[in-house]
Amino acid sequence: MNFLRSVREEMKLVSWPSKKQLRHDSLVVIETAIIFALMFFIMDTAIQALINLVIR
């Protein structure tokens, strides 16, 4: 029981982000993931094309 009380007290001290800040940070994470996915796709396609040229 002491542990649960401690957890409850600590959770009161947490500073939670506002909805606006949470939305902004989530969008930044999603945009970054999309950018990296596109970069890896482009690099993979280019490397694949180079390897195909060397093999032929």
All heavy atoms as TSV, in Angstrom:
chain	resi	resn	atom	element	x	y	z
A	1	MET	N	N	0.820	-1.203	0.000
A	1	MET	CA	C	0.000	0.000	0.000
A	1	MET	C	C	0.860	1.260	0.000
A	1	MET	O	O	0.491	2.250	-0.596
A	1	MET	CB	C	-0.914	-0.001	1.219
A	1	MET	CG	C	-2.006	-1.075	1.160
A	1	MET	SD	S	-3.057	-0.902	-0.275
A	1	MET	CE	C	-4.201	0.297	0.281
A	2	ASN	N	N	1.983	1.198	0.679
A	2	ASN	CA	C	2.868	2.353	0.741
A	2	ASN	C	C	3.378	2.709	-0.659
A	2	ASN	O	O	3.490	3.884	-1.009
A	2	ASN	CB	C	4.036	2.069	1.685
A	2	ASN	CG	C	4.818	3.319	1.988
A	2	ASN	OD1	O	4.314	4.423	1.836
A	2	ASN	ND2	N	6.049	3.135	2.415
A	3	PHE	N	N	3.649	1.672	-1.455
A	3	PHE	CA	C	4.119	1.896	-2.820
A	3	PHE	C	C	3.071	2.652	-3.634
A	3	PHE	O	O	3.394	3.604	-4.352
A	3	PHE	CB	C	4.452	0.560	-3.485
A	3	PHE	CG	C	4.780	0.680	-4.942
A	3	PHE	CD1	C	5.987	1.212	-5.354
A	3	PHE	CD2	C	3.859	0.281	-5.897
A	3	PHE	CE1	C	6.283	1.337	-6.690
A	3	PHE	CE2	C	4.149	0.404	-7.240
A	3	PHE	CZ	C	5.362	0.929	-7.636
A	4	LEU	N	N	1.822	2.237	-3.534
A	4	LEU	CA	C	0.760	2.893	-4.299
A	4	LEU	C	C	0.562	4.339	-3.872
A	4	LEU	O	O	0.302	5.220	-4.706
A	4	LEU	CB	C	-0.550	2.116	-4.159
A	4	LEU	CG	C	-0.555	0.721	-4.797
A	4	LEU	CD1	C	-1.883	0.031	-4.536
A	4	LEU	CD2	C	-0.274	0.807	-6.276
A	5	ARG	N	N	0.691	4.601	-2.598
A	5	ARG	CA	C	0.600	5.993	-2.124
A	5	ARG	C	C	1.735	6.824	-2.702
A	5	ARG	O	O	1.536	7.972	-3.122
A	5	ARG	CB	C	0.634	6.036	-0.595
A	5	ARG	CG	C	-0.736	5.933	0.006
A	5	ARG	CD	C	-0.709	6.235	1.502
A	5	ARG	NE	N	-1.407	5.115	2.129
A	5	ARG	CZ	C	-0.909	4.289	3.021
A	5	ARG	NH1	N	0.306	4.474	3.473
A	5	ARG	NH2	N	-1.618	3.287	3.489
A	6	SER	N	N	2.931	6.244	-2.716
A	6	SER	CA	C	4.087	6.955	-3.271
A	6	SER	C	C	3.880	7.249	-4.752
A	6	SER	O	O	4.211	8.339	-5.227
A	6	SER	CB	C	5.359	6.127	-3.089
A	6	SER	OG	O	5.657	5.961	-1.728
A	7	VAL	N	N	3.361	6.269	-5.461
A	7	VAL	CA	C	3.106	6.471	-6.888
A	7	VAL	C	C	2.089	7.581	-7.083
A	7	VAL	O	O	2.260	8.459	-7.934
A	7	VAL	CB	C	2.607	5.162	-7.543
A	7	VAL	CG1	C	2.093	5.422	-8.945
A	7	VAL	CG2	C	3.710	4.119	-7.562
A	8	ARG	N	N	1.028	7.573	-6.311
A	8	ARG	CA	C	-0.010	8.606	-6.423
A	8	ARG	C	C	0.588	9.994	-6.156
A	8	ARG	O	O	0.294	10.958	-6.873
A	8	ARG	CB	C	-1.136	8.309	-5.442
A	8	ARG	CG	C	-2.325	9.237	-5.634
A	8	ARG	CD	C	-3.485	8.897	-4.717
A	8	ARG	NE	N	-3.974	7.544	-4.990
A	8	ARG	CZ	C	-4.293	6.660	-4.053
A	8	ARG	NH1	N	-4.196	6.980	-2.774
A	8	ARG	NH2	N	-4.741	5.470	-4.385
A	9	GLU	N	N	1.429	10.116	-5.146
A	9	GLU	CA	C	2.045	11.406	-4.824
A	9	GLU	C	C	2.977	11.859	-5.947
A	9	GLU	O	O	3.020	13.038	-6.285
A	9	GLU	CB	C	2.797	11.316	-3.495
A	9	GLU	CG	C	1.891	11.163	-2.292
A	9	GLU	CD	C	0.905	12.314	-2.165
A	9	GLU	OE1	O	1.318	13.484	-2.330
A	9	GLU	OE2	O	-0.285	12.039	-1.912
A	10	GLU	N	N	3.750	10.934	-6.509
A	10	GLU	CA	C	4.659	11.290	-7.597
A	10	GLU	C	C	3.890	11.724	-8.844
A	10	GLU	O	O	4.309	12.632	-9.553
A	10	GLU	CB	C	5.575	10.110	-7.946
A	10	GLU	CG	C	6.683	9.873	-6.949
A	10	GLU	CD	C	7.683	11.014	-6.881
A	10	GLU	OE1	O	7.991	11.617	-7.936
A	10	GLU	OE2	O	8.133	11.316	-5.769
A	11	MET	N	N	2.771	11.060	-9.109
A	11	MET	CA	C	1.973	11.409	-10.286
A	11	MET	C	C	1.389	12.821	-10.168
A	11	MET	O	O	1.162	13.482	-11.179
A	11	MET	CB	C	0.855	10.386	-10.502
A	11	MET	CG	C	1.352	9.014	-10.920
A	11	MET	SD	S	2.360	9.033	-12.399
A	11	MET	CE	C	1.112	9.326	-13.626
A	12	LYS	N	N	1.186	13.285	-8.980
A	12	LYS	CA	C	0.699	14.652	-8.779
A	12	LYS	C	C	1.767	15.674	-9.154
A	12	LYS	O	O	1.451	16.811	-9.507
A	12	LYS	CB	C	0.274	14.866	-7.327
A	12	LYS	CG	C	-1.003	14.131	-6.962
A	12	LYS	CD	C	-1.364	14.353	-5.510
A	12	LYS	CE	C	-2.594	13.553	-5.113
A	12	LYS	NZ	N	-2.908	13.705	-3.695
A	13	LEU	N	N	3.039	15.266	-9.086
A	13	LEU	CA	C	4.135	16.181	-9.379
A	13	LEU	C	C	4.493	16.222	-10.872
A	13	LEU	O	O	5.249	17.079	-11.300
A	13	LEU	CB	C	5.384	15.762	-8.586
A	13	LEU	CG	C	5.237	15.788	-7.062
A	13	LEU	CD1	C	6.499	15.248	-6.412
A	13	LEU	CD2	C	4.936	17.184	-6.559
A	14	VAL	N	N	3.944	15.308	-11.643
A	14	VAL	CA	C	4.247	15.251	-13.069
A	14	VAL	C	C	3.609	16.449	-13.765
A	14	VAL	O	O	2.453	16.783	-13.507
A	14	VAL	CB	C	3.716	13.932	-13.683
A	14	VAL	CG1	C	3.859	13.945	-15.196
A	14	VAL	CG2	C	4.423	12.734	-13.079
A	15	SER	N	N	4.374	17.076	-14.663
A	15	SER	CA	C	3.807	18.178	-15.448
A	15	SER	C	C	3.380	17.607	-16.805
A	15	SER	O	O	4.210	17.231	-17.620
A	15	SER	CB	C	4.807	19.311	-15.618
A	15	SER	OG	O	5.911	18.887	-16.370
A	16	TRP	N	N	2.079	17.519	-17.010
A	16	TRP	CA	C	1.531	16.941	-18.220
A	16	TRP	C	C	1.454	18.017	-19.296
A	16	TRP	O	O	1.149	19.169	-19.012
A	16	TRP	CB	C	0.140	16.375	-17.947
A	16	TRP	CG	C	0.165	15.279	-16.930
A	16	TRP	CD1	C	-0.128	15.379	-15.611
A	16	TRP	CD2	C	0.546	13.918	-17.144
A	16	TRP	NE1	N	0.036	14.161	-14.999
A	16	TRP	CE2	C	0.440	13.248	-15.908
A	16	TRP	CE3	C	0.957	13.203	-18.261
A	16	TRP	CZ2	C	0.741	11.903	-15.768
A	16	TRP	CZ3	C	1.252	11.860	-18.117
A	16	TRP	CH2	C	1.144	11.230	-16.887
A	17	PRO	N	N	1.711	17.653	-20.571
A	17	PRO	CA	C	1.631	18.652	-21.637
A	17	PRO	C	C	0.174	19.019	-21.940
A	17	PRO	O	O	-0.737	18.231	-21.699
A	17	PRO	CB	C	2.255	17.927	-22.838
A	17	PRO	CG	C	2.070	16.480	-22.560
A	17	PRO	CD	C	2.134	16.347	-21.058
A	18	SER	N	N	0.010	20.199	-22.477
A	18	SER	CA	C	-1.333	20.620	-22.884
A	18	SER	C	C	-1.732	19.860	-24.155
A	18	SER	O	O	-0.899	19.235	-24.813
A	18	SER	CB	C	-1.347	22.122	-23.160
A	18	SER	OG	O	-0.540	22.404	-24.292
A	19	LYS	N	N	-3.016	19.929	-24.502
A	19	LYS	CA	C	-3.476	19.249	-25.720
A	19	LYS	C	C	-2.772	19.805	-26.945
A	19	LYS	O	O	-2.396	19.068	-27.856
A	19	LYS	CB	C	-4.984	19.402	-25.880
A	19	LYS	CG	C	-5.784	18.541	-24.940
A	19	LYS	CD	C	-7.266	18.676	-25.223
A	19	LYS	CE	C	-8.066	17.832	-24.259
A	19	LYS	NZ	N	-9.504	17.906	-24.517
A	20	LYS	N	N	-2.572	21.111	-26.963
A	20	LYS	CA	C	-1.917	21.751	-28.103
A	20	LYS	C	C	-0.469	21.270	-28.225
A	20	LYS	O	O	-0.010	20.930	-29.322
A	20	LYS	CB	C	-1.959	23.271	-27.927
A	20	LYS	CG	C	-1.369	24.033	-29.067
A	20	LYS	CD	C	-1.495	25.529	-28.845
A	20	LYS	CE	C	-0.861	26.295	-29.990
A	20	LYS	NZ	N	-0.939	27.733	-29.797
A	21	GLN	N	N	0.242	21.216	-27.116
A	21	GLN	CA	C	1.635	20.767	-27.133
A	21	GLN	C	C	1.726	19.291	-27.509
A	21	GLN	O	O	2.588	18.886	-28.280
A	21	GLN	CB	C	2.286	21.001	-25.762
A	21	GLN	CG	C	3.767	20.671	-25.735
A	21	GLN	CD	C	4.573	21.599	-26.609
A	21	GLN	OE1	O	4.338	22.798	-26.650
A	21	GLN	NE2	N	5.526	21.048	-27.332
A	22	LEU	N	N	0.820	18.487	-26.992
A	22	LEU	CA	C	0.801	17.057	-27.309
A	22	LEU	C	C	0.537	16.837	-28.791
A	22	LEU	O	O	1.191	16.006	-29.431
A	22	LEU	CB	C	-0.261	16.353	-26.466
A	22	LEU	CG	C	-0.376	14.847	-26.630
A	22	LEU	CD1	C	0.911	14.170	-26.200
A	22	LEU	CD2	C	-1.551	14.327	-25.818
A	23	ARG	N	N	-0.411	17.564	-29.350
A	23	ARG	CA	C	-0.716	17.457	-30.778
A	23	ARG	C	C	0.485	17.853	-31.615
A	23	ARG	O	O	0.854	17.167	-32.576
A	23	ARG	CB	C	-1.918	18.339	-31.111
A	23	ARG	CG	C	-2.429	18.154	-32.521
A	23	ARG	CD	C	-3.651	19.018	-32.847
A	23	ARG	NE	N	-4.684	18.973	-31.831
A	23	ARG	CZ	C	-5.095	20.017	-31.122
A	23	ARG	NH1	N	-4.556	21.213	-31.321
A	23	ARG	NH2	N	-6.040	19.895	-30.219
A	24	HIS	N	N	1.132	18.948	-31.253
A	24	HIS	CA	C	2.307	19.429	-31.991
A	24	HIS	C	C	3.427	18.397	-31.932
A	24	HIS	O	O	4.029	18.067	-32.970
A	24	HIS	CB	C	2.778	20.770	-31.410
A	24	HIS	CG	C	4.030	21.265	-32.034
A	24	HIS	ND1	N	5.271	21.020	-31.491
A	24	HIS	CD2	C	4.250	21.961	-33.179
A	24	HIS	CE1	C	6.190	21.557	-32.266
A	24	HIS	NE2	N	5.595	22.134	-33.289
A	25	ASP	N	N	3.733	17.901	-30.759
A	25	ASP	CA	C	4.821	16.927	-30.615
A	25	ASP	C	C	4.509	15.631	-31.365
A	25	ASP	O	O	5.398	15.033	-31.972
A	25	ASP	CB	C	5.076	16.631	-29.139
A	25	ASP	CG	C	5.656	17.830	-28.397
A	25	ASP	OD1	O	6.076	18.804	-29.061
A	25	ASP	OD2	O	5.687	17.793	-27.150
A	26	SER	N	N	3.260	15.216	-31.343
A	26	SER	CA	C	2.869	14.003	-32.071
A	26	SER	C	C	3.045	14.192	-33.574
A	26	SER	O	O	3.526	13.286	-34.267
A	26	SER	CB	C	1.418	13.638	-31.758
A	26	SER	OG	O	1.271	13.339	-30.396
A	27	LEU	N	N	2.657	15.346	-34.078
A	27	LEU	CA	C	2.828	15.625	-35.504
A	27	LEU	C	C	4.299	15.653	-35.897
A	27	LEU	O	O	4.668	15.169	-36.974
A	27	LEU	CB	C	2.146	16.936	-35.889
A	27	LEU	CG	C	0.628	16.888	-35.941
A	27	LEU	CD1	C	0.059	18.288	-36.198
A	27	LEU	CD2	C	0.150	15.921	-36.996
A	28	VAL	N	N	5.141	16.202	-35.043
A	28	VAL	CA	C	6.579	16.226	-35.326
A	28	VAL	C	C	7.117	14.803	-35.418
A	28	VAL	O	O	7.891	14.472	-36.327
A	28	VAL	CB	C	7.343	17.040	-34.255
A	28	VAL	CG1	C	8.840	16.835	-34.366
A	28	VAL	CG2	C	6.999	18.514	-34.367
A	29	VAL	N	N	6.705	13.942	-34.522
A	29	VAL	CA	C	7.159	12.547	-34.539
A	29	VAL	C	C	6.675	11.844	-35.804
A	29	VAL	O	O	7.448	11.135	-36.464
A	29	VAL	CB	C	6.673	11.802	-33.273
A	29	VAL	CG1	C	6.905	10.308	-33.396
A	29	VAL	CG2	C	7.373	12.343	-32.038
A	30	ILE	N	N	5.411	12.042	-36.172
A	30	ILE	CA	C	4.864	11.399	-37.370
A	30	ILE	C	C	5.563	11.909	-38.627
A	30	ILE	O	O	5.944	11.124	-39.506
A	30	ILE	CB	C	3.344	11.612	-37.442
A	30	ILE	CG1	C	2.661	10.832	-36.317
A	30	ILE	CG2	C	2.793	11.198	-38.800
A	30	ILE	CD1	C	1.203	11.177	-36.114
A	31	GLU	N	N	5.766	13.217	-38.720
A	31	GLU	CA	C	6.459	13.792	-39.876
A	31	GLU	C	C	7.887	13.265	-39.981
A	31	GLU	O	O	8.349	12.932	-41.079
A	31	GLU	CB	C	6.471	15.317	-39.789
A	31	GLU	CG	C	5.122	15.958	-40.007
A	31	GLU	CD	C	5.118	17.438	-39.703
A	31	GLU	OE1	O	6.164	17.984	-39.273
A	31	GLU	OE2	O	4.061	18.061	-39.880
A	32	THR	N	N	8.579	13.192	-38.868
A	32	THR	CA	C	9.950	12.686	-38.867
A	32	THR	C	C	9.991	11.227	-39.320
A	32	THR	O	O	10.853	10.838	-40.111
A	32	THR	CB	C	10.574	12.824	-37.463
A	32	THR	OG1	O	10.514	14.204	-37.068
A	32	THR	CG2	C	12.013	12.361	-37.452
A	33	ALA	N	N	9.058	10.419	-38.855
A	33	ALA	CA	C	9.004	9.019	-39.254
A	33	ALA	C	C	8.751	8.888	-40.755
A	33	ALA	O	O	9.374	8.055	-41.427
A	33	ALA	CB	C	7.919	8.285	-38.463
A	34	ILE	N	N	7.864	9.718	-41.301
A	34	ILE	CA	C	7.581	9.678	-42.739
A	34	ILE	C	C	8.808	10.093	-43.540
A	34	ILE	O	O	9.157	9.457	-44.548
A	34	ILE	CB	C	6.362	10.566	-43.072
A	34	ILE	CG1	C	5.090	9.928	-42.510
A	34	ILE	CG2	C	6.234	10.786	-44.577
A	34	ILE	CD1	C	3.869	10.815	-42.583
A	35	ILE	N	N	9.483	11.148	-43.107
A	35	ILE	CA	C	10.688	11.612	-43.807
A	35	ILE	C	C	11.757	10.527	-43.818
A	35	ILE	O	O	12.370	10.241	-44.850
A	35	ILE	CB	C	11.209	12.923	-43.176
A	35	ILE	CG1	C	10.250	14.065	-43.505
A	35	ILE	CG2	C	12.621	13.240	-43.664
A	35	ILE	CD1	C	10.511	15.339	-42.726
A	36	PHE	N	N	11.994	9.889	-42.667
A	36	PHE	CA	C	12.997	8.827	-42.612
A	36	PHE	C	C	12.586	7.632	-43.470
A	36	PHE	O	O	13.429	7.031	-44.147
A	36	PHE	CB	C	13.256	8.391	-41.172
A	36	PHE	CG	C	14.311	9.211	-40.488
A	36	PHE	CD1	C	13.950	10.299	-39.717
A	36	PHE	CD2	C	15.647	8.906	-40.624
A	36	PHE	CE1	C	14.908	11.069	-39.092
A	36	PHE	CE2	C	16.621	9.672	-40.008
A	36	PHE	CZ	C	16.258	10.754	-39.237
A	37	ALA	N	N	11.311	7.282	-43.478
A	37	ALA	CA	C	10.838	6.173	-44.303
A	37	ALA	C	C	11.081	6.475	-45.781
A	37	ALA	O	O	11.540	5.594	-46.525
A	37	ALA	CB	C	9.362	5.911	-44.030
A	38	LEU	N	N	10.792	7.693	-46.209
A	38	LEU	CA	C	11.040	8.079	-47.602
A	38	LEU	C	C	12.521	8.057	-47.935
A	38	LEU	O	O	12.919	7.593	-49.017
A	38	LEU	CB	C	10.450	9.466	-47.884
A	38	LEU	CG	C	8.933	9.538	-47.972
A	38	LEU	CD1	C	8.473	10.993	-48.059
A	38	LEU	CD2	C	8.434	8.747	-49.165
A	39	MET	N	N	13.346	8.548	-47.025
A	39	MET	CA	C	14.793	8.533	-47.254
A	39	MET	C	C	15.308	7.105	-47.401
A	39	MET	O	O	16.091	6.807	-48.310
A	39	MET	CB	C	15.530	9.244	-46.104
A	39	MET	CG	C	15.437	10.737	-46.154
A	39	MET	SD	S	16.215	11.605	-44.757
A	39	MET	CE	C	17.579	10.577	-44.307
A	40	PHE	N	N	14.878	6.205	-46.510
A	40	PHE	CA	C	15.320	4.819	-46.597
A	40	PHE	C	C	14.815	4.161	-47.877
A	40	PHE	O	O	15.522	3.368	-48.495
A	40	PHE	CB	C	14.884	4.026	-45.371
A	40	PHE	CG	C	15.700	4.324	-44.149
A	40	PHE	CD1	C	15.081	4.686	-42.969
A	40	PHE	CD2	C	17.077	4.248	-44.172
A	40	PHE	CE1	C	15.823	4.960	-41.835
A	40	PHE	CE2	C	17.837	4.526	-43.051
A	40	PHE	CZ	C	17.210	4.879	-41.875
A	41	PHE	N	N	13.591	4.464	-48.290
A	41	PHE	CA	C	13.049	3.914	-49.521
A	41	PHE	C	C	13.883	4.358	-50.719
A	41	PHE	O	O	14.243	3.554	-51.586
A	41	PHE	CB	C	11.584	4.325	-49.697
A	41	PHE	CG	C	11.005	3.912	-51.018
A	41	PHE	CD1	C	10.662	2.590	-51.245
A	41	PHE	CD2	C	10.822	4.844	-52.022
A	41	PHE	CE1	C	10.136	2.203	-52.481
A	41	PHE	CE2	C	10.293	4.470	-53.242
A	41	PHE	CZ	C	9.956	3.147	-53.469
A	42	ILE	N	N	14.189	5.649	-50.781
A	42	ILE	CA	C	14.977	6.191	-51.890
A	42	ILE	C	C	16.378	5.577	-51.896
A	42	ILE	O	O	16.884	5.160	-52.949
A	42	ILE	CB	C	15.027	7.735	-51.820
A	42	ILE	CG1	C	13.639	8.303	-52.113
A	42	ILE	CG2	C	16.064	8.295	-52.779
A	42	ILE	CD1	C	13.493	9.777	-51.797
A	43	MET	N	N	17.015	5.514	-50.734
A	43	MET	CA	C	18.360	4.929	-50.658
A	43	MET	C	C	18.336	3.454	-51.033
A	43	MET	O	O	19.215	2.977	-51.762
A	43	MET	CB	C	18.949	5.127	-49.256
A	43	MET	CG	C	19.290	6.563	-48.963
A	43	MET	SD	S	19.984	6.965	-47.328
A	43	MET	CE	C	20.077	5.488	-46.438
A	44	ASP	N	N	17.342	2.721	-50.574
A	44	ASP	CA	C	17.240	1.300	-50.883
A	44	ASP	C	C	17.030	1.082	-52.373
A	44	ASP	O	O	17.662	0.202	-52.976
A	44	ASP	CB	C	16.089	0.676	-50.088
A	44	ASP	CG	C	15.977	-0.817	-50.316
A	44	ASP	OD1	O	17.007	-1.512	-50.190
A	44	ASP	OD2	O	14.860	-1.284	-50.605
A	45	THR	N	N	16.172	1.890	-52.969
A	45	THR	CA	C	15.917	1.776	-54.406
A	45	THR	C	C	17.178	2.098	-55.200
A	45	THR	O	O	17.499	1.400	-56.175
A	45	THR	CB	C	14.767	2.713	-54.813
A	45	THR	OG1	O	13.620	2.414	-54.014
A	45	THR	CG2	C	14.421	2.568	-56.275
A	46	ALA	N	N	17.906	3.124	-54.802
A	46	ALA	CA	C	19.136	3.499	-55.505
A	46	ALA	C	C	20.192	2.407	-55.371
A	46	ALA	O	O	20.850	2.048	-56.362
A	46	ALA	CB	C	19.665	4.824	-54.957
A	47	ILE	N	N	20.369	1.876	-54.197
A	47	ILE	CA	C	21.364	0.814	-53.994
A	47	ILE	C	C	20.974	-0.427	-54.783
A	47	ILE	O	O	21.826	-1.084	-55.392
A	47	ILE	CB	C	21.532	0.512	-52.492
A	47	ILE	CG1	C	22.179	1.696	-51.792
A	47	ILE	CG2	C	22.326	-0.764	-52.267
A	47	ILE	CD1	C	22.171	1.609	-50.279
A	48	GLN	N	N	19.699	-0.739	-54.789
A	48	GLN	CA	C	19.207	-1.895	-55.550
A	48	GLN	C	C	19.483	-1.716	-57.037
A	48	GLN	O	O	19.917	-2.644	-57.735
A	48	GLN	CB	C	17.716	-2.047	-55.308
A	48	GLN	CG	C	17.189	-3.443	-55.382
A	48	GLN	CD	C	15.735	-3.476	-54.921
A	48	GLN	OE1	O	15.004	-2.499	-55.029
A	48	GLN	NE2	N	15.326	-4.613	-54.391
A	49	ALA	N	N	19.271	-0.514	-57.566
A	49	ALA	CA	C	19.523	-0.244	-58.974
A	49	ALA	C	C	21.021	-0.364	-59.285
A	49	ALA	O	O	21.395	-0.926	-60.317
A	49	ALA	CB	C	19.016	1.150	-59.339
A	50	LEU	N	N	21.865	0.143	-58.392
A	50	LEU	CA	C	23.313	0.025	-58.598
A	50	LEU	C	C	23.773	-1.427	-58.589
A	50	LEU	O	O	24.587	-1.825	-59.418
A	50	LEU	CB	C	24.058	0.822	-57.525
A	50	LEU	CG	C	24.004	2.347	-57.655
A	50	LEU	CD1	C	24.650	2.994	-56.429
A	50	LEU	CD2	C	24.700	2.796	-58.929
A	51	ILE	N	N	23.248	-2.197	-57.687
A	51	ILE	CA	C	23.625	-3.610	-57.614
A	51	ILE	C	C	23.164	-4.344	-58.879
A	51	ILE	O	O	23.910	-5.160	-59.434
A	51	ILE	CB	C	23.045	-4.268	-56.343
A	51	ILE	CG1	C	23.782	-3.726	-55.118
A	51	ILE	CG2	C	23.135	-5.785	-56.419
A	51	ILE	CD1	C	23.215	-4.176	-53.796
A	52	ASN	N	N	21.973	-4.026	-59.363
A	52	ASN	CA	C	21.484	-4.642	-60.607
A	52	ASN	C	C	22.359	-4.281	-61.793
A	52	ASN	O	O	22.591	-5.091	-62.680
A	52	ASN	CB	C	20.031	-4.266	-60.868
A	52	ASN	CG	C	19.066	-5.005	-59.956
A	52	ASN	OD1	O	19.396	-6.067	-59.443
A	52	ASN	ND2	N	17.905	-4.437	-59.776
A	53	LEU	N	N	22.871	-3.032	-61.836
A	53	LEU	CA	C	23.771	-2.629	-62.915
A	53	LEU	C	C	25.090	-3.398	-62.847
A	53	LEU	O	O	25.641	-3.793	-63.875
A	53	LEU	CB	C	24.044	-1.128	-62.837
A	53	LEU	CG	C	22.928	-0.206	-63.307
A	53	LEU	CD1	C	23.319	1.251	-63.060
A	53	LEU	CD2	C	22.636	-0.432	-64.791
A	54	VAL	N	N	25.593	-3.614	-61.665
A	54	VAL	CA	C	26.868	-4.324	-61.498
A	54	VAL	C	C	26.699	-5.803	-61.842
A	54	VAL	O	O	27.573	-6.404	-62.488
A	54	VAL	CB	C	27.396	-4.157	-60.051
A	54	VAL	CG1	C	28.576	-5.064	-59.787
A	54	VAL	CG2	C	27.747	-2.714	-59.783
A	55	ILE	N	N	25.600	-6.394	-61.449
A	55	ILE	CA	C	25.379	-7.819	-61.697
A	55	ILE	C	C	25.200	-8.096	-63.188
A	55	ILE	O	O	25.698	-9.093	-63.714
A	55	ILE	CB	C	24.148	-8.327	-60.900
A	55	ILE	CG1	C	24.486	-8.328	-59.420
A	55	ILE	CG2	C	23.730	-9.713	-61.366
A	55	ILE	CD1	C	23.310	-8.697	-58.538
A	56	ARG	N	N	24.531	-7.246	-63.926
A	56	ARG	CA	C	24.287	-7.458	-65.357
A	56	ARG	C	C	25.486	-7.217	-66.133
A	56	ARG	O	O	26.403	-7.107	-66.452
A	56	ARG	CB	C	23.174	-6.547	-65.853
A	56	ARG	CG	C	21.847	-6.967	-65.301
A	56	ARG	CD	C	20.765	-6.123	-65.866
A	56	ARG	NE	N	19.504	-6.493	-65.218
A	56	ARG	CZ	C	18.386	-5.882	-65.419
A	56	ARG	NH1	N	18.310	-4.882	-66.256
A	56	ARG	NH2	N	17.306	-6.261	-64.823
